[in-house]
Amino acid sequence: MLDVQAIRKDFPTITNDNVYLDSVASSLTPVSVIDEMTEYYYKYRANVHRGSYDLSMQASERYENAIGKIAKFVNANPSEIVITGNTTHSINEIALTLDFNEGDEVVLSSLEHSSNMVPWIRLQKKIGIKVRFYNPGKTGIFNINEFEKLLNERTRLVSLTYVSNVLGSIVPVEQIGRICKEKGILFLVDAAQAAPHLKLDVKKIECDFMAFSGHKMLGPTGIGVLYIKQEHADSMMPAFLGGGTINTSECHCESLDTCNIDACTFSDLPYKWQAGTPPIAETIGLGKAVDYLNEIGLDYIAKHDTELMEIALNGLKEIPGIDIYGPLEPEQRNSIISFNIENLSPTEVGRILNEEFNISVRAGDHCAVNYFKDVQGPEQPPGNVRASFYLYNTVEEVQRFLSAVKSISELARV
């Protein structure tokens, strides 16, 4: 079991007055991560890979050390890790990099965040690819046999979330990865909601690309991670070029007038994919966040989060007027729970929880408008109320949340 009270002392944002249940949107950050980033700015603030002087070499060493930690976190090689701004940036980079032809198909699910939908919809308009959706329904549970029927000889890419940011339902990515590999289809995994809670292994999943964000896993904002399988990282031309992606000393352009991309020599991996100065402090901070998660243990974190979610799920089932979204079995979902109360709009419920009970949740469509268009009627306000649990939340906070929801439900039925 986790020593939650000791863990809570590491997070300066936590107070006894407020209950923070929005870690699915952005987790809190421990002092050790903040201190690690502050040390960079105080003691060795310099650019990486740009100088032979002490400050630059120290910054480069700490930066590369962090990349190594992040790579190990997903069982990848450091050469396969590209630092981006966030998950959205990572997915867009792949969408802009892959060479699609008219008629190519990309398969998504109705659970996807807009970040894993709009980049492909743009290509549908711009190039003429076809975007197809698998619909797992209100529960978000995948039927592998039905999903596989969507795949055909025109399917170029499957791009799916690992854990739904609306429901917490877990997508069987390892099974889908095997299917994609057998059929020669590229597979991208949006692991933004999985990285904070589950052990990630790009080799077991057999994905070609994986994206996740630092700020959801105790790290800083402004940093994302893009895993690119080595063979693709070697063969593909990045969407973003310049500022370190090109080895200028090895380029063979005889003059400016004859300069072309074929005469350019790309830098070694992963720098080929790292255009411009990376978020150095943030990368170092994310490396420290990985240390923090590893020291506590993701298995323990997942068990703790699941226990809290199960208490909340069972408690919500007993409150009249509650409509729960997602799987009703705890083992089929992660740390997220979403619901509506009677005919109250989700934004109104979120406001009451904040103003009357000091409980922070997220209310709305959670950037997953396709899901709500499918499961809700036009007369219902789109979206729901979403609560999420993480390593610093307690059983007492869950009980406080359930008591507040019960009070709101009783008022709605008066």
C-alpha positions in Angstrom: 0.0 0.0 0.0 1.1 3.6 -0.6 1.9 5.9 2.2 -0.4 8.5 0.8 0.0 11.0 3.7 3.8 11.0 3.1 3.3 11.4 -0.6 0.9 14.3 -0.1 3.7 16.2 1.6 5.6 16.2 -1.6 2.9 18.3 -3.4 2.8 21.9 -2.3 -0.5 22.5 -4.2 -2.4 20.1 -1.9 -4.4 21.5 1.0 -6.9 20.0 3.4 -9.5 22.5 2.2 -9.6 21.5 -1.5 -10.0 18.1 -3.1 -8.2 17.9 -6.5 -9.9 15.3 -8.7 -8.7 16.6 -12.1 -5.4 14.8 -12.6 -6.7 13.4 -15.9 -6.4 16.9 -17.3 -3.1 17.8 -15.5 -1.5 16.2 -12.5 0.1 18.1 -9.6 3.9 18.4 -9.5 6.1 17.2 -6.6 8.8 19.5 -5.1 11.6 17.2 -6.3 10.6 17.9 -9.9 10.3 21.7 -9.3 13.7 21.7 -7.5 15.4 19.8 -10.4 14.2 22.3 -12.9 15.2 25.2 -10.7 18.7 23.8 -10.3 19.1 24.0 -14.1 18.2 27.7 -14.2 20.4 28.5 -11.2 23.5 26.3 -11.8 24.0 25.3 -15.4 21.7 27.4 -17.6 23.0 26.9 -21.1 21.9 25.4 -24.4 22.5 21.7 -25.0 24.7 20.2 -27.8 25.8 23.7 -28.7 29.0 24.3 -26.8 32.2 22.8 -25.6 32.3 24.9 -22.4 31.4 23.5 -19.0 27.9 24.9 -18.6 26.8 23.5 -22.0 28.4 20.2 -21.4 26.8 19.8 -17.9 23.4 20.8 -19.4 23.8 18.3 -22.2 24.8 15.5 -19.8 21.7 16.1 -17.6 19.5 16.4 -20.6 20.7 13.2 -22.2 20.4 11.4 -18.8 16.8 12.5 -18.7 16.2 11.2 -22.2 17.6 7.8 -21.1 15.2 7.7 -18.2 12.2 8.5 -20.4 13.3 5.9 -23.0 13.6 3.2 -20.3 10.2 4.2 -19.0 8.6 2.9 -22.2 11.2 0.2 -23.0 12.6 2.1 -26.0 16.1 3.2 -27.1 17.1 6.8 -26.5 17.5 7.2 -30.2 13.7 6.5 -30.6 12.6 9.3 -28.2 11.7 12.7 -29.6 10.9 15.6 -27.3 7.9 17.7 -28.3 5.6 20.2 -26.7 2.8 17.8 -25.7 0.7 14.8 -26.9 -1.1 17.0 -29.4 2.2 18.2 -30.9 3.4 14.6 -31.2 0.4 13.3 -33.0 0.4 16.3 -35.4 4.0 15.7 -36.1 3.3 12.1 -37.3 0.3 13.3 -39.3 2.4 15.9 -41.1 5.3 13.5 -41.6 3.7 10.4 -43.0 3.2 10.4 -46.8 -0.4 9.6 -47.5 -2.0 9.0 -50.9 -5.6 9.7 -51.9 -7.7 6.7 -50.8 -5.5 5.7 -47.9 -7.5 4.9 -44.8 -6.9 5.9 -41.2 -8.9 4.0 -38.5 -9.8 5.8 -35.2 -12.4 5.2 -32.5 -15.2 7.4 -31.3 -13.4 7.7 -28.0 -10.6 9.8 -29.4 -9.6 13.2 -28.0 -9.8 15.9 -30.7 -6.0 15.8 -30.8 -6.2 12.3 -32.3 -9.0 13.2 -34.6 -8.6 16.6 -36.2 -5.1 16.1 -37.6 -6.5 13.1 -39.6 -9.7 14.9 -40.6 -7.5 17.7 -42.0 -5.7 15.2 -44.2 -9.0 13.9 -45.3 -9.8 17.3 -46.7 -6.3 18.1 -47.9 -5.2 14.8 -49.5 -8.3 12.7 -49.8 -7.6 10.0 -47.3 -10.6 8.3 -45.7 -11.0 8.4 -41.9 -13.0 5.5 -40.5 -14.3 5.2 -36.9 -14.8 2.2 -34.7 -17.7 2.8 -32.2 -17.4 0.9 -28.9 -20.6 2.5 -27.6 -21.3 4.1 -24.3 -19.2 1.7 -22.3 -16.1 2.2 -24.4 -15.4 -1.6 -24.4 -13.7 -2.8 -27.6 -14.8 -5.9 -29.4 -11.7 -7.0 -31.2 -13.4 -9.1 -33.9 -15.7 -6.2 -34.8 -12.8 -3.7 -34.8 -10.7 -5.9 -37.1 -13.5 -5.9 -39.7 -12.7 -2.2 -40.3 -9.2 -3.0 -41.5 -8.6 -3.7 -45.1 -5.9 -3.4 -47.8 -6.4 0.3 -47.9 -5.8 0.9 -44.2 -2.5 2.7 -43.7 -2.7 3.7 -40.1 -4.6 2.8 -36.9 -4.4 5.6 -34.3 -6.0 4.9 -30.9 -6.0 6.1 -27.3 -4.7 3.6 -24.7 -7.0 4.9 -22.0 -10.1 7.0 -22.8 -9.9 10.4 -21.2 -13.7 10.5 -20.9 -14.4 7.0 -19.5 -11.1 5.5 -18.2 -11.9 2.5 -20.3 -8.7 0.6 -21.3 -8.2 -0.2 -25.0 -6.6 -3.6 -25.8 -3.6 -2.1 -27.5 -1.4 -5.2 -27.4 -4.0 -7.2 -29.3 -4.5 -4.4 -31.8 -0.8 -4.0 -32.2 -0.4 -7.7 -33.1 -3.2 -7.4 -35.7 -1.7 -4.3 -37.2 1.7 -5.9 -37.4 0.3 -9.0 -39.1 -1.5 -6.8 -41.7 1.4 -4.4 -42.3 -0.6 -1.4 -40.8 1.1 1.4 -38.9 -0.1 1.8 -35.3 0.0 5.0 -33.2 -0.9 4.9 -29.5 -2.1 8.0 -27.7 -0.8 7.1 -24.2 -1.5 10.5 -22.5 -3.8 8.9 -19.9 -2.0 5.6 -19.7 1.5 6.9 -18.9 0.7 8.2 -15.4 -0.8 4.9 -14.3 0.3 1.9 -16.4 3.6 0.4 -17.3 4.3 1.2 -21.0 6.2 -1.2 -23.2 6.4 -0.2 -26.9 7.8 -3.6 -27.8 5.0 -5.5 -26.2 2.4 -3.2 -27.8 4.3 -3.5 -31.1 3.3 0.1 -31.9 5.2 2.2 -34.5 4.5 5.5 -32.7 3.5 6.5 -29.1 2.7 9.9 -27.7 2.3 11.2 -24.2 2.6 14.4 -22.1 4.8 15.3 -19.1 2.2 17.3 -17.3 -0.2 14.4 -16.7 2.5 12.2 -15.1 3.8 14.6 -12.4 6.1 16.4 -14.8 6.1 20.0 -16.0 3.9 21.5 -18.7 5.3 22.3 -22.2 6.9 18.9 -22.8 5.6 15.9 -24.7 7.2 12.6 -25.8 7.0 11.0 -29.2 8.3 7.5 -29.6 9.2 6.6 -33.2 10.2 3.1 -34.0 13.9 3.1 -35.1 13.2 1.9 -38.6 10.7 4.8 -39.2 12.9 7.4 -37.5 15.7 6.4 -39.8 13.7 6.3 -43.1 11.1 9.1 -42.7 11.8 12.8 -43.3 10.6 14.9 -40.3 7.9 17.5 -40.8 9.9 20.1 -38.9 13.5 20.8 -40.1 16.4 23.0 -39.2 18.0 23.9 -35.8 19.9 20.7 -35.3 18.0 18.3 -37.5 20.5 18.8 -40.3 24.3 18.1 -40.0 25.4 21.2 -41.8 29.0 20.2 -41.9 28.1 17.2 -44.0 25.8 18.8 -46.5 26.9 18.8 -50.1 25.2 21.9 -51.7 27.7 23.6 -53.9 25.9 26.9 -53.8 22.7 28.5 -52.5 21.1 28.2 -55.9 21.7 24.5 -56.1 20.7 23.7 -52.5 18.0 21.0 -52.1 16.9 18.6 -49.5 18.5 15.6 -51.2 21.9 17.2 -50.7 21.3 17.6 -47.0 22.6 15.2 -44.4 20.4 14.6 -41.4 21.8 14.5 -37.9 22.0 11.3 -36.0 18.9 10.0 -34.1 17.1 11.4 -32.3 18.5 14.8 -33.2 17.2 14.4 -36.7 13.7 14.9 -35.2 14.7 17.6 -32.7 14.1 20.9 -34.5 15.4 23.9 -32.6 16.3 24.2 -28.9 14.3 21.6 -26.9 12.6 22.3 -23.6 15.7 21.6 -21.6 14.5 22.3 -18.0 11.2 20.5 -18.7 13.0 17.4 -20.1 15.2 17.3 -17.0 12.1 17.8 -14.9 10.3 15.0 -16.6 13.3 12.7 -16.0 12.9 13.5 -12.3 9.1 12.8 -12.5 10.0 9.4 -14.0 12.3 8.8 -11.1 9.5 9.7 -8.7 7.0 7.3 -10.3 9.6 4.5 -10.5 10.6 4.9 -6.8 7.0 4.5 -5.7 6.2 1.9 -8.3 3.6 2.0 -11.1 2.1 -1.2 -9.9 1.4 0.2 -6.5 0.1 3.5 -8.0 -2.3 1.6 -10.4 -3.6 -0.5 -7.5 -4.2 2.5 -5.3 -5.9 4.4 -8.1 -8.1 1.4 -9.0 -9.1 1.0 -5.4 -10.2 4.7 -5.1 -12.0 4.4 -8.5 -13.8 1.3 -7.3 -15.0 3.0 -4.1 -16.3 5.9 -6.2 -17.9 3.7 -8.8 -19.7 1.6 -6.2 -20.7 4.7 -4.3 -22.2 6.4 -7.4 -24.2 3.3 -8.3 -26.0 3.7 -5.0 -27.0 7.3 -5.5 -30.4 7.8 -7.3 -30.4 9.8 -10.5 -26.8 9.1 -11.4 -26.0 8.1 -15.0 -22.5 6.5 -15.2 -20.5 6.4 -18.4 -18.0 3.8 -19.3 -17.6 0.2 -18.0 -19.4 -0.8 -14.8 -16.7 -3.3 -13.9 -13.7 -1.7 -12.2 -11.2 -4.0 -13.9 -12.2 -2.7 -17.3 -11.3 0.9 -16.5 -8.5 3.1 -15.2 -8.6 5.9 -12.6 -11.3 7.9 -14.3 -15.0 8.1 -13.6 -17.6 10.2 -15.5 -21.3 10.7 -14.8 -24.3 13.0 -15.0 -27.0 13.8 -12.4 -30.6 13.8 -13.5 -31.3 16.7 -15.8 -28.6 19.0 -14.4 -26.1 20.2 -16.9 -22.6 18.9 -16.2 -21.2 22.4 -16.1 -23.7 23.3 -13.3 -22.7 20.2 -11.3 -19.0 21.1 -11.7 -19.7 24.6 -10.5 -21.6 23.4 -7.4 -18.9 20.9 -6.6 -16.3 23.7 -6.7 -18.2 26.6 -5.1 -20.1 24.6 -2.4 -17.8 21.7 -1.6 -14.3 22.8 -2.8 -14.0 19.8 -5.0 -12.2 20.2 -8.4 -13.5 18.1 -11.2 -13.8 18.7 -15.0 -17.2 19.2 -16.7 -17.9 19.3 -20.4 -17.3 17.2 -23.5 -13.6 16.7 -22.6 -12.5 17.3 -26.3 -14.2 14.0 -27.2 -17.3 15.4 -29.0 -17.7 12.4 -31.3 -18.3 10.2 -28.3 -21.1 12.4 -26.9 -22.7 12.9 -30.3 -23.0 9.1 -30.4 -24.3 8.3 -26.9 -26.4 11.4 -26.0 -29.5 12.7 -27.6 -29.7 16.2 -29.1 -32.0 17.4 -26.2 -29.2 16.6 -23.6 -26.4 19.1 -22.8 -23.3 17.5 -24.4 -20.7 16.1 -22.0 -20.6 14.9 -18.4 -18.8 15.4 -15.1 -15.4 13.7 -14.8 -13.5 12.9 -11.7 -10.1 11.2 -11.6 -7.9 9.8 -8.9 -4.1 9.6 -8.5 -1.4 8.6 -6.1 -2.0 11.6 -3.8 -5.8 11.2 -3.4 -7.2 9.5 -0.3 -10.2 7.4 0.6 -11.5 10.3 2.7 -11.5 12.5 -0.4 -13.5 10.0 -2.3 -16.0 9.8 0.5 -16.2 13.6 0.5 -16.8 13.6 -3.2 -19.6 10.9 -3.0 -21.3 12.9 -0.2 -21.2 16.0 -2.3 -22.7 14.2 -5.3 -25.4 12.7 -3.2 -26.3 16.1 -1.8 -26.5 17.6 -5.3 -28.6 14.6 -6.5 -31.1 15.1 -3.6 -31.5 18.7 -4.5 -32.1 17.9 -8.1 -35.0 15.6 -7.2 -36.7 18.1 -4.8 
